[in-house]
Amino acid sequence: MSDNSKLVLKTIQQSTGVYKNLKKEQKIIYVCKAKKLKKRVSSYFQKNLKSRKTINLVKNINSIEHVVVQSESDALLLE
């Protein structure tokens, strides 16, 4: 896990929003909305991941960016 990802996990809020996972070249590899950002983003870094797709995604994450919004509807529109 990159230093940026560790910092995001420490500081991200338990709010509704949208997050982007980026590769080293700052290329977006995944965008998603979440009702609870901290819970959702943290789930990628658990030791018991079973999905090959998720494991490969996590290996490629260099940084994570997020935007907090007021409602799930706002998150859906932003996504």
C-alpha positions in Angstrom: 0.0 0.0 0.0 1.4 3.4 -0.9 2.0 6.2 1.6 -0.9 8.2 -0.1 -3.3 5.3 0.4 -2.3 5.0 4.1 -2.8 8.7 4.6 -6.2 8.6 3.0 -7.3 5.7 5.2 -6.3 7.6 8.3 -8.0 10.8 7.3 -11.1 9.8 5.2 -14.4 10.6 6.8 -17.3 8.2 7.4 -19.4 10.3 5.0 -21.2 9.7 1.7 -19.1 10.4 -1.4 -17.2 9.2 -4.4 -13.7 7.8 -4.5 -11.2 7.2 -7.3 -8.4 4.6 -7.3 -5.4 5.7 -9.4 -2.3 4.0 -10.8 1.2 5.5 -10.7 0.6 7.6 -13.8 -2.5 9.1 -12.1 -4.6 7.0 -14.5 -8.0 6.3 -13.0 -8.5 2.5 -12.6 -11.8 2.5 -10.6 -14.5 5.1 -9.6 -17.3 4.3 -7.2 -19.8 5.9 -4.8 -20.1 4.9 -1.2 -22.6 5.7 1.6 -19.7 5.4 4.1 -16.4 6.2 2.4 -14.1 5.1 5.2 -15.7 1.7 5.5 -15.8 1.1 1.7 -12.2 2.2 1.0 -10.8 0.4 4.0 -12.5 -2.9 2.8 -9.9 -3.0 -0.1 -7.1 -3.4 2.3 -8.3 -6.3 4.4 -6.3 -9.5 4.4 -9.1 -11.8 3.5 -9.9 -10.6 0.0 -11.2 -13.5 -2.1 -12.0 -11.9 -5.4 -9.1 -12.1 -8.0 -10.5 -8.9 -9.6 -10.3 -7.0 -6.3 -6.8 -8.4 -5.4 -5.5 -7.2 -8.8 -7.2 -3.8 -8.4 -5.6 -3.3 -5.0 -2.1 -4.3 -6.3 -2.4 -1.4 -8.9 -3.6 1.3 -6.5 -1.0 4.1 -6.1 -3.3 6.8 -4.7 -6.9 7.4 -3.7 -8.8 10.6 -4.1 -12.3 11.2 -2.7 -15.0 13.8 -2.6 -17.6 14.1 0.2 -21.1 15.0 -0.9 -24.4 15.7 1.0 -26.5 12.8 -0.3 -26.4 9.5 -2.1 -28.2 11.2 -5.0 -25.3 13.7 -5.2 -22.8 10.8 -5.1 -24.6 9.0 -7.9 -24.6 12.1 -10.1 -20.9 12.7 -9.4 -19.9 9.2 -10.1 
